[in-house]
């Protein structure tokens, strides 16, 4: 796995060579602003600084955020903005989100941190039955649209079954919230600022594996990237690959290996899972005739199943082969056997050839 990790920070450089890429390149002229090479947790920290600085109604809170948090994403915020706006909470996820809903309902920007995505489940009722339905149940008379819930998620190499889970599909089933997952520092900053300023509740999952391993040039100024707009990172003609988060780097490696054997792969970063960009994926599959989806979450009930079903409905007559999924296994996330559980470059490459 070590050789895979060393390649993680290179994906943005590869994608920037593709002139057809959307997202950052189309929403911000890199010549108009200064950039700095930073890792993903520093990009998150920059976004939070900007959010607090540009909107006095913004608050950041969660377990241990007052002194930087487990992954240091909130370092320096309390010193600059004060403990009234950046503060620790009790170890009670239901309380954190419940408070955040009330704060957002009073026309504030509530940025709540759940220390690990694995511990978001005690707050499931608040997110699903309160935040997601707040606007709907009142006929749009009131809402908690200023709510953003940040949570580190996914494999980290040594997290095991309580610190490595990918629970995104649980929330993709819930109308009324958005689910966003960045793949890189540049994307993380722009997408987080868009999420914080979006008029809907957002669950923002941060790939913890990338916090320090992914490094790229990130604009120092304030910028936003569009939600629900997928990005074509690599153009191809034989098969479409769709993923999100840290998995994009692994999929890119598989695309490079496939190219050596004459297989042309088109790689798409979904970025926003709900609502997701069906049109971009559909257009790609109609061109290539094949689709492969990869994510770390277990295969059964994973969001890859929803993508597969939607594309089969939309592109049935254009498909040359069944839709393939390379995902985590239907077991609790293992510690010692993590390399066997995760969808690796070789697993994806084998599926590309088979498809």
Secondary structure in CASP SS format (residue, H / E / C, confidence):
PFRMAT SS
TARGET T0000
AUTHOR 0000-0000-0000
METHOD secondary structure of the structure
MODEL  1
X C 1.00
X H 1.00
X H 1.00
X H 1.00
X H 1.00
X C 1.00
X C 1.00
X H 1.00
X H 1.00
X H 1.00
X H 1.00
X H 1.00
X H 1.00
X H 1.00
X H 1.00
X H 1.00
X C 1.00
X C 1.00
X C 1.00
X C 1.00
X C 1.00
X C 1.00
X C 1.00
X H 1.00
X H 1.00
X H 1.00
X H 1.00
X C 1.00
X C 1.00
X H 1.00
X H 1.00
X H 1.00
X C 1.00
X C 1.00
X E 1.00
X E 1.00
X E 1.00
X E 1.00
X E 1.00
X H 1.00
X H 1.00
X H 1.00
X H 1.00
X H 1.00
X H 1.00
X H 1.00
X H 1.00
X H 1.00
X H 1.00
X H 1.00
X H 1.00
X H 1.00
X H 1.00
X H 1.00
X C 1.00
X C 1.00
X C 1.00
X E 1.00
X E 1.00
X E 1.00
X E 1.00
X E 1.00
X C 1.00
X C 1.00
X H 1.00
X H 1.00
X H 1.00
X C 1.00
X C 1.00
X C 1.00
X C 1.00
X C 1.00
X C 1.00
X C 1.00
X C 1.00
X C 1.00
X H 1.00
X H 1.00
X H 1.00
X H 1.00
X H 1.00
X C 1.00
X C 1.00
X C 1.00
X C 1.00
X E 1.00
X E 1.00
X E 1.00
X C 1.00
X C 1.00
X C 1.00
X C 1.00
X H 1.00
X H 1.00
X H 1.00
X H 1.00
X H 1.00
X H 1.00
X H 1.00
X H 1.00
X H 1.00
X H 1.00
X H 1.00
X H 1.00
X H 1.00
X C 1.00
X C 1.00
X C 1.00
X E 1.00
X E 1.00
X E 1.00
X E 1.00
X E 1.00
X E 1.00
X C 1.00
X C 1.00
X H 1.00
X H 1.00
X H 1.00
X C 1.00
X H 1.00
X H 1.00
X H 1.00
X H 1.00
X H 1.00
X H 1.00
X H 1.00
X H 1.00
X H 1.00
X H 1.00
X H 1.00
X C 1.00
X C 1.00
X H 1.00
X H 1.00
X H 1.00
X H 1.00
X C 1.00
X C 1.00
X C 1.00
X C 1.00
X C 1.00
X C 1.00
X C 1.00
X C 1.00
X C 1.00
X E 1.00
X E 1.00
X E 1.00
X E 1.00
X E 1.00
X E 1.00
X E 1.00
X C 1.00
X C 1.00
X C 1.00
X C 1.00
X C 1.00
X C 1.00
X H 1.00
X H 1.00
X H 1.00
X C 1.00
X C 1.00
X C 1.00
X C 1.00
X C 1.00
X H 1.00
X H 1.00
X H 1.00
X H 1.00
X H 1.00
X C 1.00
X C 1.00
X C 1.00
X C 1.00
X E 1.00
X E 1.00
X E 1.00
X E 1.00
X E 1.00
X C 1.00
X C 1.00
X C 1.00
X H 1.00
X H 1.00
X H 1.00
X H 1.00
X H 1.00
X H 1.00
X H 1.00
X H 1.00
X H 1.00
X H 1.00
X H 1.00
X H 1.00
X H 1.00
X C 1.00
X C 1.00
X C 1.00
X E 1.00
X E 1.00
X E 1.00
X E 1.00
X E 1.00
X E 1.00
X E 1.00
X C 1.00
X C 1.00
X H 1.00
X H 1.00
X H 1.00
X H 1.00
X C 1.00
X E 1.00
X E 1.00
X E 1.00
X E 1.00
X E 1.00
X C 1.00
X C 1.00
X C 1.00
X C 1.00
X C 1.00
X C 1.00
X C 1.00
X C 1.00
X C 1.00
X C 1.00
X C 1.00
X E 1.00
X E 1.00
X E 1.00
X E 1.00
X C 1.00
X C 1.00
X C 1.00
X C 1.00
X E 1.00
X E 1.00
X E 1.00
X E 1.00
X E 1.00
X C 1.00
X C 1.00
X C 1.00
X H 1.00
X H 1.00
X H 1.00
X H 1.00
X H 1.00
X H 1.00
X H 1.00
X H 1.00
X H 1.00
X H 1.00
X H 1.00
X H 1.00
X H 1.00
X H 1.00
X C 1.00
X C 1.00
X C 1.00
X C 1.00
X E 1.00
X E 1.00
X E 1.00
X E 1.00
X E 1.00
X C 1.00
X C 1.00
X E 1.00
X E 1.00
X E 1.00
X C 1.00
X C 1.00
X C 1.00
X H 1.00
X H 1.00
X H 1.00
X H 1.00
X H 1.00
X H 1.00
X H 1.00
X H 1.00
X H 1.00
X H 1.00
X H 1.00
X C 1.00
X C 1.00
X E 1.00
X E 1.00
X E 1.00
X E 1.00
X E 1.00
X E 1.00
X E 1.00
X E 1.00
X C 1.00
X C 1.00
X C 1.00
X C 1.00
X H 1.00
X H 1.00
X H 1.00
X H 1.00
X H 1.00
X H 1.00
X H 1.00
X H 1.00
X H 1.00
X H 1.00
X H 1.00
X H 1.00
X H 1.00
X H 1.00
X H 1.00
X H 1.00
X C 1.00
X C 1.00
X C 1.00
X C 1.00
X C 1.00
X E 1.00
X E 1.00
X E 1.00
X E 1.00
X E 1.00
X C 1.00
X C 1.00
X C 1.00
X C 1.00
X C 1.00
X C 1.00
X C 1.00
X C 1.00
X C 1.00
X H 1.00
X H 1.00
X H 1.00
X H 1.00
X C 1.00
X C 1.00
X C 1.00
X H 1.00
X H 1.00
X H 1.00
X H 1.00
X H 1.00
X H 1.00
X H 1.00
X H 1.00
X H 1.00
X H 1.00
X C 1.00
END
